[in-house]
Amino acid sequence: MTNPVNNKKQAIVSAKDLNLILRILKPNWWIPLIILPIFYALGTFYVYRLTTVYKASTEFLLKSDDAYYKNNVLSDASFFAASSYMDNSNETRIIQSYDLSSKVVDKLLDRLQVSYFIVGKVRTTEQFSGIPFNIAINSINPRFYEQMFDLKIVDFENYEISFKEEGTEQVKKGKFDEELVDLDLIINITRDKSFTKETIEGFKTIFYQFNIHNKDYLVNQIRSNLVVENPEYTQILKVVLKDVIPERAILILDTLNGVYAESKLKSKFELNERTIAYIDKQLNEITFSLKNIEDTMQNYKEKKSIINLEWQQGDFLDKISKYDGEKSQMQLQVSALNDLEKYIIEDKDPQFLPPSVFIIEKGGFMTQAVNDLYTKQIELNRMYNVAKETNPLVADLRASIKKTKQDLLIYISNARKAANMQIVNLEKEISDYISEAKLIPGKQRDVLNIQRKATVSEELYNFLLEKKASTKIARASIVPDMKIVEVPRYAGVDSPDKPKIEKQFFSIGLIISILIIFVRAFFFTKIKTVEQLKEMTELPLIGVLPFVKDSLAEDIIVEQRPNDQISEAFRNLRTNLQYANIETDAKTYLVTSFLPGEGKTFTSVNLAATLAKSGKKTVIIELDLHKPRVYKRFGLQAQTKGITTCITGQNSFEEIVSETYVQNLYCIYSGPVPPNPSDFVLSDKMKEIITQAKAEFDYVIIDTPPAGLLSDSIYLIQNVDASIFVLNTRSSTKKVVTFIEEVIRSNNLKNVLLILNGVSRNSKRYYYQGYGYSYGYGYGYGYGKGSGYKK
């Protein structure tokens, strides 16, 4: 079989939880309706007074490759190996640098140095445009920087400036378009074109203020509000500037772009100029070096007698070849002379044939002598054909031939000597030229080294001349290493987040409302229903009493109205008491409450009457000696005898017991109110009275003072079988329940019972018939509003 308790636990929100929420919200619904609008209005007012900070942004691309002419030293990789990587963090630092912001301020100082304000009833707003006058600062004492000046337009010609100096109000009067000269301040306020005689009346009603900034303040303001972002994997920088005036932020960013571009150009121009200067310096050095090389070449050639090594080398070879040929000719001639001499001397061939020498030598004595000898030899041979040896003509011819041979031999000897001498001379010339020719390679090497240096210097000179020209041409194509991607523009509101702040105020109001409801619900909310009481404590509730009007509460209602709901409630209470105390057989009940007016006396009297009407002899003891009221319920006047007179010995116990008009109901009144009621309650005689009452009566009901004000009730609890705390829906809270539980714990009390008084009769069901608490007895309960009975 399914356990209903377990099924109940499985529900997300039980009916009990919903009832709890409804009970909390029902009496407190007005709290958020009041607090939330208040906090929303406070948030709206707070947001309205806040200064709105706007932001403007611009974006530019770094390392923009827009140069038209790249053949220059700055971009020629053959001359300088430049890296294309650009460190964006460095560029970010440059943009945020003091110097760059300082240049921006220098360009905009006339527009940024003075801040204008319009003072309203609720807030003061700064203006950048639309002010009908302009202020030019010519001179100012530094102590007046950031000083707030009030400006009042008196009329079309005049104005007044006021400010505080050392706690004293200072007023300066001036005229528009004329300098206001003061020891510490020289300014010139000019009218704007919108400032006319027709508009003067409107401007006179406006309260203007202005302050003057120094350059450092402006620079620091720009730097503190400037944010540079670099999206990942891009060469794009996004620059954001925060300002209370978006128009001013856009102007500053636009100027910043220009200054940053100029700084990039300036760096390139400076590099270009330094490059040209470096090239000129190198050209001067190379020119000087070339001159030294040329001088070295000239000195070397002069020293070595060099005209043209190649020509000299060819000339030497030609001469060596020539002289070698002449030597060969001489040697051939000497050989021919030797052959001729040998032929002449040996004279073996009668038929004379001249040797080769006659072929070589084409003229001169040798040729003539040989020809003459040849002719004579032919003549001799002819004569031999016709004449004898003895013929005188033959003899004369032979003698002539001999003479010619002798002359030839002499000539041959001289010619041979001359030829040999010439051969020696030729060999010397050949040797000299060979020696000179051997020196030419060394000279060529030296000249080549000098020429090589000259060639390198000339090439570098020509290269630098070319680069100088290209660098000058490249100057015209220099552009910044950045390109504007987005011009400065309005980028929305930066702070404050007004909707968020309004929501926060609303949330705070909601939280405060919840806290108030929570505090009221758990500390100040009145206990209206049985469910509320049961959620707060585990103490047994033995009865629920419906609301009774004050006019009826003064009577013993169970006697006057036996068929009323309240009478039925007391009968249920009587039944529940019997079940509640079945194990203890309780006869003595103490009735109290936390505060006065919760209905403890009303409960005591009617409970006692209900018990008496059941046939039980019952007595009610009036122990609220501070403010006794039981006698009033029976329509009596203040009694002259009772508890106090018995304790003082004036009356006996039997004398103070009074019979009432309710059958079986007796009453022991308090008697005269003593000056020290608590001492009477704490006396031993009081214990004897209670003990004697328990012995003579079936039930004893004791009415006591409120336990929250006096300790009498707490002391008397120790002398009874059970204690009943009356809680009233009009005044009882969690604090009352906590107090009761603390009293029980600290005094180790048992059999403490609760009654909830003042439950509304309009509830569908204000009490329950039956049993249902830990002691095993039933009780009635109900819901509703209403006040309880006052004592």
C-alpha positions in Angstrom: 0.0 0.0 0.0 1.3 3.4 -0.9 2.5 5.6 1.9 0.7 8.9 1.6 3.5 10.6 3.5 6.1 9.6 1.0 3.8 10.7 -1.9 3.6 14.1 -0.1 7.4 14.4 0.0 7.7 13.7 -3.7 5.7 16.8 -4.6 7.8 19.8 -5.7 5.6 22.3 -4.0 3.1 21.0 -1.4 -0.2 22.6 -0.5 1.4 23.4 2.9 4.2 25.3 1.2 1.7 27.3 -0.9 -0.3 28.1 2.1 2.8 29.3 3.9 3.7 31.5 0.9 0.2 32.9 0.8 0.1 33.6 4.5 3.4 35.5 4.2 2.3 37.5 1.1 -1.2 38.2 2.1 -0.5 40.7 4.9 2.6 42.1 3.3 1.6 42.6 -0.3 1.6 46.4 0.1 5.3 46.4 1.1 6.8 45.9 -2.5 4.1 48.1 -3.9 5.4 51.0 -1.8 9.1 50.2 -1.7 9.7 49.2 -5.4 8.4 52.4 -6.9 10.4 54.4 -4.3 13.6 52.6 -5.2 12.8 52.8 -8.9 12.3 56.6 -8.5 15.5 56.8 -6.5 17.4 54.9 -9.2 16.0 57.1 -12.0 16.9 60.2 -10.1 20.4 58.9 -9.3 20.9 57.9 -12.9 19.7 61.3 -14.1 22.3 63.0 -11.9 25.1 60.8 -13.1 27.4 62.1 -15.8 27.2 60.0 -18.9 30.5 59.0 -20.4 30.5 58.3 -24.1 33.1 56.8 -26.3 34.4 57.4 -29.8 36.6 55.0 -31.7 38.8 54.8 -34.8 40.7 52.0 -36.4 43.8 52.0 -38.6 45.9 49.3 -40.3 49.6 49.1 -39.5 52.4 48.4 -42.0 50.3 49.7 -44.9 52.3 48.9 -48.2 51.3 52.0 -50.2 54.7 53.3 -51.4 54.8 53.9 -55.1 58.6 54.0 -55.4 60.5 51.2 -53.7 63.9 51.3 -55.4 65.5 53.2 -52.6 67.9 52.4 -49.8 65.1 52.2 -47.3 63.4 49.3 -49.0 66.1 47.7 -51.0 66.8 44.4 -49.4 70.1 44.2 -51.2 71.4 47.1 -49.2 69.6 46.7 -45.9 68.0 43.5 -44.7 64.8 44.9 -43.1 62.2 42.8 -41.4 58.6 43.2 -42.3 57.4 42.3 -38.7 55.9 45.1 -36.7 55.5 44.8 -32.9 52.0 46.1 -32.2 52.7 46.4 -28.5 55.3 49.0 -29.3 52.8 50.9 -31.5 50.3 50.7 -28.7 52.8 52.2 -26.3 53.6 55.0 -28.8 49.9 55.9 -29.2 49.5 56.0 -25.4 52.7 58.0 -24.9 52.8 61.4 -23.2 54.5 63.0 -26.1 51.9 62.0 -28.7 49.1 63.2 -26.4 51.0 66.4 -25.7 51.2 67.1 -29.5 47.4 66.6 -29.7 46.8 69.0 -26.8 49.1 71.6 -28.5 47.0 71.5 -31.6 43.7 71.7 -29.7 44.7 73.8 -26.8 42.5 76.7 -27.8 39.4 74.4 -27.8 40.4 72.2 -24.8 41.9 74.6 -22.3 38.5 75.9 -21.1 35.6 73.7 -20.1 32.1 75.2 -20.1 29.2 74.1 -17.8 25.5 74.9 -17.5 24.2 74.6 -14.0 20.7 73.2 -13.8 18.4 72.7 -10.8 19.3 69.0 -10.5 22.6 68.6 -12.3 25.4 70.4 -13.9 26.2 69.5 -17.5 29.4 70.2 -19.5 29.1 71.8 -22.9 31.5 71.8 -25.8 29.5 73.7 -28.4 26.5 75.9 -28.3 27.9 78.2 -25.6 27.1 81.9 -26.6 30.6 83.1 -25.8 34.3 82.0 -26.1 37.0 82.4 -23.5 40.6 82.9 -24.6 43.3 82.6 -21.9 46.2 85.0 -22.3 47.7 84.6 -18.8 46.7 82.8 -15.7 48.2 82.2 -12.2 48.8 78.4 -11.9 46.8 78.3 -8.7 43.6 79.1 -10.7 43.9 75.9 -12.8 40.9 73.7 -12.2 39.3 76.5 -10.3 35.5 76.7 -10.9 34.4 80.1 -12.1 30.8 81.3 -12.2 29.9 83.5 -15.1 26.8 85.7 -15.3 25.7 87.6 -18.4 24.7 91.0 -17.2 23.7 92.5 -20.5 24.8 92.6 -24.1 28.1 94.4 -23.2 28.9 93.2 -19.7 29.5 90.1 -17.7 30.5 89.1 -14.2 32.9 86.4 -13.1 32.9 85.1 -9.5 35.0 82.6 -7.7 36.1 81.6 -4.2 39.6 82.4 -3.1 40.7 81.4 0.4 37.0 81.2 1.4 36.2 84.7 0.1 33.9 85.3 -2.8 35.7 87.3 -5.5 33.8 89.1 -8.3 35.4 90.4 -11.5 33.5 92.6 -14.0 34.4 92.7 -17.6 33.2 93.6 -21.1 32.7 91.2 -24.0 35.3 91.4 -26.7 37.7 93.3 -24.4 40.5 91.8 -22.3 39.8 91.4 -18.6 43.1 92.3 -17.0 43.8 91.1 -13.4 47.0 90.5 -11.5 46.4 86.7 -11.7 44.2 86.4 -14.7 44.1 87.9 -18.2 41.3 86.6 -20.4 39.3 87.7 -23.3 35.6 86.7 -23.6 34.1 87.2 -27.0 30.5 86.8 -28.1 29.5 83.9 -30.3 27.5 84.6 -33.5 24.4 83.2 -31.7 24.8 85.9 -29.0 22.7 88.8 -30.3 20.5 91.4 -28.7 17.5 89.4 -29.5 18.8 86.3 -27.7 20.4 88.1 -24.7 17.3 87.6 -22.4 17.4 83.9 -22.8 21.1 83.7 -22.0 20.8 85.9 -18.9 18.7 83.3 -17.2 21.2 80.6 -17.6 23.8 80.0 -14.9 27.2 79.3 -16.6 30.4 78.0 -15.1 33.9 77.3 -16.5 37.2 76.1 -15.4 40.7 76.4 -17.0 43.0 73.4 -17.4 46.8 73.3 -17.7 48.5 71.2 -20.4 49.5 68.4 -18.1 45.9 67.9 -16.9 44.7 67.7 -20.4 47.4 65.3 -21.5 46.7 63.0 -18.5 43.0 63.1 -19.1 43.5 61.9 -22.7 46.0 59.2 -21.7 43.8 57.9 -18.8 40.7 57.7 -21.1 42.5 56.3 -24.1 42.3 52.5 -24.8 44.1 50.8 -27.6 43.0 47.3 -28.6 44.6 44.9 -31.1 42.3 42.2 -32.4 44.0 38.9 -32.6 45.8 37.9 -35.7 45.5 41.3 -37.3 47.7 44.4 -37.8 44.7 46.6 -37.0 44.7 48.8 -33.9 41.4 50.1 -32.5 41.7 53.3 -30.5 38.8 54.2 -28.1 38.6 57.4 -26.3 36.1 58.0 -23.4 34.7 61.5 -22.8 31.6 63.1 -21.4 31.2 64.9 -24.7 31.3 62.6 -27.8 32.0 65.5 -30.1 35.2 66.4 -28.3 36.3 62.7 -28.2 35.9 62.5 -32.0 37.8 65.7 -32.5 40.7 64.5 -30.2 40.8 61.1 -32.0 40.9 62.8 -35.4 43.7 65.0 -34.3 45.5 62.0 -32.8 45.3 60.2 -36.1 46.9 63.1 -37.8 49.6 63.5 -35.2 50.4 59.8 -35.2 50.6 59.8 -39.1 52.9 62.9 -38.9 55.1 61.1 -36.4 55.3 58.1 -38.7 56.2 60.4 -41.6 58.6 62.4 -39.6 60.5 59.2 -38.7 60.7 58.2 -42.4 61.7 61.7 -43.5 64.4 61.8 -40.8 65.6 58.3 -41.9 65.5 59.5 -45.5 67.6 62.6 -44.7 70.0 60.6 -42.5 70.4 58.1 -45.4 71.2 60.9 -47.9 73.6 62.4 -45.4 75.2 59.0 -44.9 75.5 58.5 -48.7 77.1 61.9 -49.1 79.6 61.1 -46.4 80.4 57.8 -48.1 80.7 59.6 -51.4 83.2 62.0 -49.9 85.2 59.2 -48.4 85.2 57.2 -51.6 86.2 60.3 -53.7 89.1 60.8 -51.4 90.0 57.1 -51.6 89.8 57.2 -55.4 92.1 60.2 -55.5 94.6 58.4 -53.3 94.4 55.3 -55.6 94.9 57.4 -58.7 97.9 59.1 -57.1 99.3 55.8 -56.1 98.9 54.5 -59.7 100.6 57.5 -61.1 103.5 57.4 -58.7 103.9 53.7 -59.3 104.0 54.1 -63.1 106.4 57.0 -62.8 108.6 55.0 -60.5 108.5 51.9 -62.7 108.6 53.9 -66.0 105.3 52.3 -67.1 103.6 53.8 -70.0 101.5 50.8 -71.1 102.4 47.4 -69.9 100.6 45.6 -72.7 102.2 47.7 -75.3 105.6 47.4 -73.5 105.1 43.7 -73.3 104.4 43.5 -77.0 107.3 45.7 -77.9 109.7 43.6 -75.8 108.5 40.5 -77.5 108.8 42.1 -80.9 112.3 43.3 -80.2 113.4 40.0 -78.7 112.0 38.3 -81.8 113.6 40.8 -84.1 117.0 40.7 -82.4 116.8 36.9 -82.3 116.1 36.9 -86.0 119.0 39.3 -86.6 121.2 37.1 -84.5 120.2 34.1 -86.6 121.0 36.1 -89.8 124.4 37.0 -88.3 125.1 33.5 -87.4 124.0 32.3 -90.9 126.2 35.0 -92.4 129.2 33.9 -90.3 128.5 30.3 -91.3 128.4 31.4 -95.0 131.6 33.4 -94.6 133.2 30.4 -93.0 132.1 28.2 -95.9 133.3 30.7 -98.4 136.6 31.0 -96.7 137.0 27.3 -96.5 136.1 27.0 -100.2 138.6 29.7 -101.2 141.4 28.3 -99.1 140.9 24.7 -100.2 140.4 25.7 -103.8 139.3 22.2 -104.8 136.7 23.0 -107.4 138.0 24.4 -110.5 134.6 25.3 -111.5 133.8 27.9 -109.0 130.3 28.0 -107.5 129.7 30.8 -105.0 128.3 29.7 -101.6 125.0 30.8 -100.0 126.5 34.0 -98.6 126.1 35.6 -101.9 122.4 35.0 -101.8 122.1 36.6 -98.4 124.2 39.7 -99.1 122.6 41.7 -101.9 125.2 44.4 -102.2 128.5 45.8 -101.0 132.1 44.7 -101.5 131.4 41.0 -100.8 128.9 40.8 -103.6 131.1 42.8 -106.0 134.2 40.7 -105.2 132.4 37.4 -105.5 130.8 38.6 -108.8 134.2 39.7 -110.1 135.8 36.4 -109.0 132.9 34.6 -110.6 133.4 36.5 -113.8 137.1 35.9 -113.8 136.6 32.2 -113.1 134.3 31.9 -116.0 136.8 33.8 -118.2 139.6 31.4 -117.0 137.5 28.4 -117.8 136.8 29.8 -121.3 140.5 30.5 -121.9 141.4 26.9 -120.9 139.3 25.8 -123.8 141.5 27.8 -126.2 144.8 28.3 -124.5 147.3 26.6 -122.4 148.4 27.0 -118.9 151.4 28.8 -120.1 149.4 31.4 -121.9 150.3 34.8 -120.4 146.7 35.7 -120.4 145.9 32.7 -118.4 148.7 33.4 -116.0 147.5 37.1 -115.6 144.0 35.9 -115.2 145.1 33.4 -112.6 147.1 36.0 -110.8 144.1 38.4 -110.8 141.9 35.6 -109.5 144.4 34.9 -106.7 144.5 38.6 -105.8 140.7 38.7 -105.6 140.7 35.6 -103.4 143.2 37.2 -101.0 141.1 40.3 -100.8 138.0 38.2 -100.2 139.7 36.2 -97.4 140.7 39.5 -95.7 137.2 40.8 -96.1 135.7 37.6 -94.9 137.8 37.7 -91.7 136.9 41.2 -91.0 133.2 40.6 -91.8 133.2 37.5 -89.6 134.6 39.6 -86.7 132.1 42.3 -87.2 129.3 39.7 -87.4 130.4 38.0 -84.2 130.5 41.3 -82.4 127.1 42.1 -83.7 125.9 38.7 -82.5 127.2 39.4 -79.0 125.5 42.8 -79.0 122.2 41.2 -80.1 122.5 38.5 -77.4 122.9 41.3 -74.9 119.9 43.2 -76.2 117.9 40.0 -76.2 119.0 39.3 -72.6 118.1 42.8 -71.5 114.6 42.7 -73.1 114.0 39.2 -71.6 114.9 40.6 -68.1 112.5 43.6 -68.7 109.8 41.2 -69.9 110.2 39.1 -66.8 109.4 42.2 -64.6 106.1 42.9 -66.5 104.0 40.2 -64.7 104.9 41.7 -61.3 104.1 45.2 -62.5 100.9 43.9 -64.0 100.0 42.3 -60.7 100.7 45.5 -58.8 98.9 47.6 -61.3 96.0 45.1 -61.3 95.7 45.4 -57.5 95.6 49.2 -57.7 93.2 49.0 -60.6 91.0 46.6 -58.6 90.8 48.9 -55.7 90.0 51.7 -58.0 87.3 49.6 -59.7 85.6 48.7 -56.4 85.7 52.3 -55.3 84.3 53.4 -58.6 81.5 50.8 -58.5 80.6 51.8 -54.9 80.8 55.5 -55.9 78.4 54.8 -58.8 76.1 52.7 -56.7 75.9 55.4 -54.0 75.3 58.0 -56.6 72.4 55.9 -58.0 71.0 55.2 -54.5 71.3 58.9 -53.6 69.2 59.8 -56.6 66.7 57.0 -55.9 66.4 58.0 -52.2 65.7 61.6 -53.2 63.1 60.4 -55.6 61.6 58.0 -52.9 61.1 61.0 -50.6 58.2 62.0 -52.7 56.5 58.6 -52.3 56.9 58.4 -48.5 53.6 57.6 -46.8 52.9 56.6 -43.1 53.0 52.9 -42.1 49.4 53.1 -41.3 46.1 53.5 -43.1 42.8 54.7 -41.6 40.3 51.9 -41.7 37.6 53.7 -39.8 37.6 57.5 -39.2 36.7 58.6 -35.7 33.1 58.1 -35.0 30.6 57.9 -32.1 30.7 54.4 -30.5 27.9 54.7 -27.9 27.7 55.1 -24.2 30.5 53.7 -22.1 29.3 54.4 -18.6 27.2 54.4 -16.6 24.9 51.5 -17.6 21.8 53.4 -16.7 19.3 50.5 -17.3 21.6 48.2 -15.2 21.8 50.8 -12.4 18.0 51.2 -12.5 17.6 47.4 -12.4 20.1 47.3 -9.4 18.0 49.9 -7.5 14.9 47.9 -8.4 16.6 44.8 -7.2 17.8 46.4 -4.0 14.2 47.6 -3.4 13.0 44.0 -4.1 15.6 42.6 -1.7 14.7 45.1 1.0 11.0 44.3 0.4 11.8 40.6 0.8 13.9 41.3 3.9 11.1 43.4 5.4 8.6 40.7 4.6 10.9 38.1 6.0 11.5 40.0 9.2 7.8 40.8 9.5 6.9 37.2 8.7 9.3 35.6 11.2 9.5 38.2 13.9 6.5 40.5 13.7 3.8 38.7 11.8 1.0 37.8 14.0 0.0 34.2 14.4 -3.3 34.1 12.7 -3.8 30.4 12.1 -3.1 27.0 13.6 -0.8 26.2 10.7 1.4 29.2 11.4 1.6 28.2 15.1 2.4 24.6 14.3 5.2 25.6 11.9 6.8 27.6 14.7 6.6 25.1 17.5 6.1 21.5 18.5 4.2 22.5 21.7 0.7 21.0 21.9 -2.2 23.2 20.9 -5.2 22.2 22.8 -7.7 24.7 21.6 -8.7 27.5 19.2 -11.0 30.2 20.4 -12.9 32.3 17.8 -13.0 36.1 17.8 -15.4 37.6 20.4 -16.4 41.2 20.5 -15.3 43.2 23.5 -18.8 43.7 24.7 -19.4 40.0 25.0 -16.0 39.2 26.3 -16.8 40.8 29.7 -19.3 38.1 30.4 -19.0 34.5 31.2 -19.9 33.6 27.7 -20.3 29.9 28.1 -23.1 30.7 30.7 -24.7 33.5 28.7 -24.5 31.9 25.3 -24.2 28.2 25.6 -25.0 27.5 22.0 -22.5 30.0 20.5 -19.4 28.9 18.7 -17.2 30.2 21.5 -19.1 28.0 24.0 -18.5 25.0 21.7 -14.9 25.9 21.5 -14.5 25.9 25.2 -16.3 22.5 25.4 -13.8 21.2 22.9 -11.1 22.7 25.0 -12.4 20.8 28.1 -12.4 17.6 26.1 -8.9 18.1 24.8 -7.7 18.8 28.3 -9.0 15.5 29.5 -7.1 13.7 26.6 -4.0 15.8 26.9 -3.5 15.0 30.6 -4.8 11.5 30.7 -1.4 10.2 31.9 -0.8 12.9 34.5 -4.4 13.1 35.8 -3.9 16.9 36.0 -6.3 18.8 38.2 -4.4 22.1 38.5 -4.1 24.4 35.5 -2.3 27.7 35.3 -3.4 30.1 32.6 -1.1 33.0 31.5 0.0 34.9 28.4 3.0 36.7 27.1 1.4 40.2 27.1 -1.7 41.7 28.6 -4.8 41.7 26.5 -4.4 38.3 24.9 -7.4 36.8 26.7 -5.9 34.8 29.6 -8.5 36.0 32.1 -11.3 35.5 29.6 -10.0 32.0 29.0 -9.5 31.2 32.7 -13.0 32.2 33.7 -14.8 30.5 30.8 -12.7 27.3 31.0 -13.4 27.1 34.7 -17.2 27.6 34.0 -17.1 24.9 31.3 -15.4 22.4 33.7 -18.0 23.3 36.4 -20.9 22.8 34.0 -19.7 19.3 33.4 -20.4 18.5 37.0 -16.9 19.0 38.3 -16.3 21.1 41.4 -14.1 23.8 40.1 -12.3 26.8 41.6 -10.6 29.7 39.9 -7.8 31.4 41.8 -7.2 35.0 40.9 -3.4 35.3 41.3 -2.9 38.3 39.1 -2.4 40.4 42.2 -1.1 43.4 40.1 -4.3 44.0 38.1 -7.0 41.6 39.3 -10.1 41.4 37.0 -11.8 38.0 37.6 -14.3 39.6 40.0 -15.5 41.8 37.2 -16.5 38.8 35.1 -19.0 37.9 37.9 -20.4 41.4 38.1 -18.8 42.1 41.5 -16.9 45.0 42.9 -13.4 44.8 44.2 -13.3 42.2 47.0 -12.1 43.1 50.5 -11.0 39.6 51.2 -9.1 37.1 49.2 -5.6 35.8 48.6 -3.8 38.8 50.1 -5.9 38.8 53.3 -5.5 35.0 53.7 -1.7 35.3 53.3 -1.6 38.1 55.8 -3.7 36.0 58.2 -6.8 38.1 58.2 -8.9 35.4 56.7 -8.8 31.6 56.6 -8.9 29.6 53.4 -12.6 28.7 53.9 -13.4 32.4 54.3 -11.9 33.5 51.0 -13.6 30.8 48.9 -16.6 32.4 47.2 -19.5 30.7 45.4 -20.5 32.1 42.0 -23.7 32.0 40.2 -22.4 29.3 38.0 -23.2 25.9 39.4 -20.1 24.0 40.8 -17.9 27.0 40.2 -16.1 28.7 43.0 -13.7 31.6 43.1 -10.8 32.7 45.3 -10.4 36.4 44.5 -7.2 38.3 44.9 -8.4 40.6 47.6 -7.0 44.1 48.1 -4.0 44.9 45.8 -0.9 44.9 48.0 2.1 47.2 47.4 4.4 44.1 46.8 2.3 41.6 44.8 5.2 39.4 43.8 6.2 38.8 47.4 2.8 37.4 48.1 3.0 35.0 45.1 6.4 33.8 46.2 5.3 33.2 49.8 5.0 29.7 51.4 1.4 30.5 52.3 0.5 30.7 48.6 1.7 27.1 48.1 -0.5 26.1 51.0 -3.5 27.8 49.4 -2.9 26.0 46.1 -2.4 22.7 47.8 -5.6 23.0 49.9 -7.5 24.0 46.7 -6.3 20.9 44.9 -7.5 18.8 47.8 -11.0 20.3 48.0 -11.8 20.8 44.3 -11.8 18.6 41.2 -10.2 21.3 39.1 -8.2 24.3 40.0 -7.8 27.1 37.4 -5.2 29.7 38.3 -5.3 33.1 36.5 -1.8 34.7 36.6 -0.1 37.9 35.4 1.4 38.0 31.8 4.6 35.9 31.8 6.3 38.3 29.4 6.2 41.1 32.0 6.3 39.4 35.4 8.0 36.3 36.7 5.0 35.4 38.9 3.6 33.0 36.4 6.9 31.2 35.8 7.3 30.6 39.5 3.7 29.4 39.9 4.1 26.9 37.0 6.1 24.7 39.3 3.1 24.3 41.6 0.6 23.1 39.0 0.0 20.0 36.9 -0.2 21.8 33.5 0.3 25.3 32.2 -1.8 27.0 29.5 -0.3 29.9 27.4 -2.9 31.9 25.7 -1.8 33.3 22.3 -3.8 36.0 20.6 -3.9 36.4 16.8 -3.8 40.2 17.3 -0.5 40.3 19.2 1.3 37.0 19.3 4.4 36.6 17.1 7.4 34.2 16.7 9.0 36.1 19.6 6.2 34.9 22.0 6.6 31.3 20.9 10.4 31.6 21.3 9.9 33.1 24.8 7.7 30.2 25.8 10.1 27.6 24.5 13.0 29.3 26.3 11.0 29.3 29.6 10.3 25.6 29.1 14.0 24.8 28.5 15.4 26.9 31.2 13.0 25.7 33.9 12.7 22.1 32.6 8.9 22.4 32.5 6.5 19.8 31.3 2.8 19.8 30.3 2.9 23.3 28.8 -0.2 23.7 26.5 -1.1 26.4 24.0 -4.5 28.1 23.2 -4.9 30.3 20.1 -7.4 33.0 20.8 -9.1 35.5 18.5 -9.4 33.3 15.3 -11.7 34.9 12.8 -15.2 33.4 12.7 -15.3 34.0 8.9 -13.0 31.2 8.3 -14.6 28.2 6.6 -13.3 26.1 9.4 -11.8 27.7 12.5 -11.4 24.6 14.5 -11.1 20.9 14.1 -12.9 18.2 16.0 -10.8 15.3 17.0 -7.3 14.3 17.9 -4.0 15.0 16.3 -1.0 16.1 18.2 1.9 14.3 19.9 0.1 13.8 23.2 -2.6 11.9 21.5 -5.5 14.3 22.1 -7.6 16.4 19.8 -8.2 20.1 19.5 -10.0 22.6 17.4 -8.4 25.2 15.2 -9.4 27.7 12.5 -8.3 30.5 10.2 -9.1 34.1 10.1 -8.6 37.7 11.2 -9.8 39.5 14.2 -8.7 40.7 17.6 -8.7 38.7 20.7 -10.4 39.5 23.9 -8.9 42.1 26.2 -8.7 41.5 29.9 
